[in-house]
Structure formats: structure tokens, C-alpha cells
Amino acid sequence: ENNQMPIENNTPLHVASVSKTLTAMAILKLIEAEKLNLNDEVSKFFPKFPYPGVTVKSLLAQRSGLPKYEYFIEHIDPNAKELSKEFLKNEDILNMLIKYNPPVSRAPNSGFEYCNTNFALLALIIEKITELSYIQAMQEMIFKPLGMTNTYVFDYDKDRKRAIPSYKASNMELAIDYLDKVYGDKNIYSTPRDLLKFDLARNDPSFLKPELRKEIYKGYSNERKGTKNYGLGIRMIEWETGQKFYFHNGWWHGNTSTYIPLINENVTIIGLSNKFTHNVYAAQKLAPLFGDYPFKLKKKEKE
């Protein structure tokens, strides 16, 4: 029945990891308001946090070295009371890091490693500073001021009946699972039009100071020479020729998403799907239509 419902321009879809870009903006707004600093350690907000040297900046730039929650929860005490609940929550992730101190994959700030734990913790820092739930904080700091009227953070208790489900490529509906209450790294539902409003605000000095905006688009992982890099909640490709390309993709259940701000051309490419498809990510290949982006097209694509 669900797949007979049309997706319209105001139908919110799960944007998966594109949510990280929005979480990062909320953190930057709090930095702008002088409520926190990029170099603040996580232990400043959560004194029992057992990993020294992990800063707000290392979370944003995916350089914390922290273990990935979706993996470490499978290897700690199977009797952990946090796991006996039906759903895992952000506070559970923090409490398990404190209680079980699972090993890091690398020393903080020694290299890039994409990790959802980073953004689950950033959401908790937003809550600690604003004294609001992440759901309310995002609404008041980002969605409402920017007129993102079809955007919300998924609240399992309120939204599970109204949220648009997602599907495998075979059209099989995917069920909600025990990681669906974790937010910050995912769990924002939005539309391409609302994400465009967000993108326009990112570039507006009246919404975010230009010097802070510049921090987003710096590459922070330069230990090894290569074209791939990561800013603050944004992926980047830095070609040897000097061109830079910014984007963030997402994948959660059957939801696939891409957000591509072509900054020099004032063009933004946004793709959302609630049925798993790699075609969403292929939207990157549209970039050379608008500017000088040296993507290599495969022979088949050239024809």
C-alpha cells in the first residue's frame, strides 16, 4: 500500500548521513554564540568521558579515533543493561563508552576515520549546552529560522506512523531497528527544497560568520597525500590541479542521499531516495556541467 503513495515536493525523506552536515551547523552556531569552542575536549561536557584529547573539532572532522558504536556494542558485555532495552539511545552510547572503555582504533587527531559515534556525541553536546532535546534544538536553531517546514528529527514515539518507510531495491519494505533512536549522525527527515534553504543559509553571512564558514571547507586530514579529505561535517575531493569538490552522501536502511554544494557556481545538487539505489550518488557526475570538476567518466558513460 505504501508504495502507491506519491512522493511530492513536501514529502520528508530520511536524509541518512547528510544529517551530519546539519548537526555540524548547529555546533558551529553554538561556537558563534560563544557557548563552546572547537578545541574544547569532550570531557569538558562529560567529565567521566575516558578518552583524553578528543575535541569537538576531532568529532566534526572524523578524527577522534573513537570506536564505532554500531560495532562495539556487539563486543562488550552481552548482559549490558543498555543493550537489554529495545532501542539504543545516544545516552547509552556515552554510558557504554564510559563504563566499558572499548579500545580506540587510533590516537585522537592522528588520522581520518569515518565514525557515527562522533556525531552521536555531538548531538549530546548540543543537548548539554542548549538544555533542550536535540529534536527541539535543531528545530529552534536551524529548521524554524530557515523556514524548513518539512524537516524534522525522527522521534520514534511520535513519528513512526507518519515517517515515510524505506525499501530495498527489490521493493521490500525495511523495518525500523534498534539503532533508529540514535540521532546526530542520521535521523533527520527533509526535502530537497528544505535542504536548499539550509544550503543558502550556510553561505549567508547573516546566518553564519564567514570566518566560521571557512572552517567547514578546510581539509583536516593531510597525513597522507591523496584527493579525498573531510572538513567539518562535509566530505571533499581536492584535485592536484587545485579544484575542490564538496559533498556528503548518506545511506540508512533503504534511504540514499547526496548533498553537493558547488560553491563557486552557486549551484547545489541534492538527491534523496527512500528505495536503495546507487543512482543518487551518481549525481556527482552532474558537476562538470556547471564547472571545472575533473571527474573521470567511465567509457560507457562517455558514449
N, C-alpha and C positions, 0 to 999 in steps of 0.2 A: 504493500500500500504506500509506504513512504516514498518509494522511488517514482511514484506517479505525481508527486508534488513538484511543481516547477521551482527552480532556484531563481529568485528575482534579484533586482539590484539592491534590495534592502534585506536580503536573507543572510544572517550572520553564519559564517562557517568557521570551524576551528582552524586557527592560523598556525597551530603547532609551534615550531621554534621561532617563527617570526615574532612570537610573544617576547622573546629575549630582547629584541630591539626596543620594544615599548617599556619593558622593565628597566632597561638601561636608561631610558629617557627620564623615568621617574626618579632614579638615583641622581642623575645629573641636575634635575630640578631642585632636589634637596641640597646638592652641593652648591648650586647657585644661591639658594636661600641660606647658605652657611650653616646648615644643620649637620653636615658631615663633610669629610674630606676624602679625596681619592686615596690618600695614603693611610687612612685610618685602618687599624687592624680589626679583624672580625671579633677578636677577644675584647675590644673596647665595648661592644654591644652585648656580647655573651661571654662574661668573664671565665666560664668553665670551658670555653672552646679550646680544644687541646692542640691546635696546630699553630704554633707561633710563625709570624712572618706572612700569614695570609691576609692580604689587604683588600679593600673594596676594589681597587684598581685591578688586582690579580684575579678577582672573581669576574669582573666585567670583561677582561681581556682573555679569559680562559687560560690563565697561567698560574692557578693556585696549586696544581698538583694533587688536589683532593681526590679521594676515591669516588667513583660514580655510584650514586645511591641505588640505581636500578640493578647494579651488580653486587655491591657489598651487602645489601640486605639478605642476599641468598647465602652468604657465607658466615654470617655471625650466628650467635646463639639461636637455634631454631625455636627455643622457648621464650624468646624476647617478647615481652608483653606488647611492645609496639607493633609486632607482626601478628598478634592474635586478633587485632581488630580487623574489621572487614576491609578498611582502606588505610593506606599510608598517608600521613599528612606531613606538611613542612616541619612542624614542631617535632614529629617523630624522627625525621632525618637528623635534625640538630641533636636531639637527645641521644640518638644511637651513635652519632659521631663522638659525643662527649663520653658516653658510657663504655663503648666498645673500642673506641680509638682505632678504627680499621686503618691499615697501612696506606700511606700516600703512594702515588705512582711516581712522583718525583719531588724534589725540593721546590718550595714556592718560588715562583718567578724564574725558574731555570729553563722553562720551555712551554710551548703551547700544548694543551690537551683539552679538546672539547669535552665539556663535562656539565651535565644538567644540575649536579649538586650546587655548582657555583650560583646559578640563577634562582634555585630554590632558597638559598641562603640570602641572596639579595632581596628577595620578597620579604623575608623575615626582618631584615634590616629596615626596609620601608615601613613595616608594621611597627617596629620598635620606636622609630623616630616620630612617625605621624600619630601614633597611638590609635590608628584605625586598622581595620582589616585590609589586606591587600586589595580585596574587592572594592571597598569604599575608597581607599587611597587612589587607586587607578581611576576610578570614576571622578573623583574631585580634582585630581591633579592633571589628568590627561584627557579622558573621554569627554567630560562635560565642557571644559573650557574650549575644546576644539570642535564641539558640535558633532562628536562621533556617536550619534544617537542609536546606531545599530550595532554598537560594540559593547561587550560585557565580559567579565571574568566568570567562567563557569562555576556555579555553585551547585554541587551535586543535589542538595536537598531541594533547591528551588527550580533548578533548570533542567533536570534530567528528562523531563517530559517535553520541554519546548526546544531543547538543543537539537540541531539537525544531526542525524546519525551519519556515520561514515561507512564506506563499503570497500570490500576487496575489489580487485579488478574483475573478479568473476560475478560481481553484483551481490555477494553475500554480505549481509549487514554485520558489522563488528560490534561486539558488546562492550559496554563500559567495564573497565577492570580496576584492580586495587590501586593503581597508580594515578587514577583520574582525579584525585583530590589535591594532588601536588600542583602548585602554581608558581609563576615567575619564569619558569623555563618553558612553559606551554600554557594551555587552558584559557587563552583569550579567543573569543569568537568575534569576528569582524567581517567587514565587506571591503571590496576594492575601493569603493568611494570613501569610506571612512579612513582606510589606510592612506589614501591620498591626502586627506585632510591632515593626518599626522605627519606625513612627509613634508607637506608645505610648511607646517609649523616648525619642523626641525631646521628649516632654512630661514626662518623669520627671526631677526634679532630681537623682536619684541617678545618672543616666546622663550628663546634660549640665547644667552650671551654668545657672540661669535667666538670668543676665546675658548669657551667650553665646547662649542660645536666642533672646533678644530680637533679637540682631544678624541672625539668619536672616530675620526677618519685617519688617525695615525696608526701605522702598523707597529705592534708592540713585540712581535716575535721575530727577532732578527738574528738568532743564534746561527741559523743555517741559511745559506743563500738559496733563494727559491722565489717563485712567483706568488705562492699562497701566504696570506697573512691574516691577522684578525685585529680589529680596532676595539672599540668599546661597544660590544653587542652588535658588531657588524663584521661580516667576512670581507676579505679583499683579495684582489689579484693585482700584483704590482709587476708589470712587464719591464724588462730591461730597457725598453725604449722610453720609459717614463710615464706611460699611461697607467692610470689606476682605475679599477673597476670595483664597485662596492655592491654587496648583495647579502641577503640571508635567506636560506631555504628552511623548510620545515617538513617534518613527516611524523605523524602520530596516528596510530590505527590506520584508517584508510585516507586520512586527510593529508594532502600535499599542498605546499605553499611556497611562493617565492616573492621576494620584495627586492626590487632593483632600482635604487636611485641613481640615475645618470646625471650627476651633479652639474657637469659643465654644460650639458644640453638642456637643462630644466625639463627633463623627461623622467617619468617614473613608470616602471613596468611592474605590475602586480598580478599574480596569478594564484587562485585558490581553487581547490577541488576537494570534494568530500568522497571521491572514489579514487582509489590509488592509481596514480599514473605518473610516469617519468616525464610526460609531455610538459608538465608545469615547469620543471627545471630547465627544459629546452628553451624557455622564454629568454634565457641569456643570449641565445643566438640572434635575437632581435636587435641587440645593442649596436652592431655595426651599421644598422640602417640609420642611426641617429648621430653617431660619432665615430672617432677613430679608435676602435677596440679590436686588437689583433687576435680575435678568436680564430682558431684553425677549424675550418669546416671540413667534415669528412667528405670523401669523394662523392658518396651518394648524395650528400646534402648540397654539393656544388651543382649537381645536374639540374 
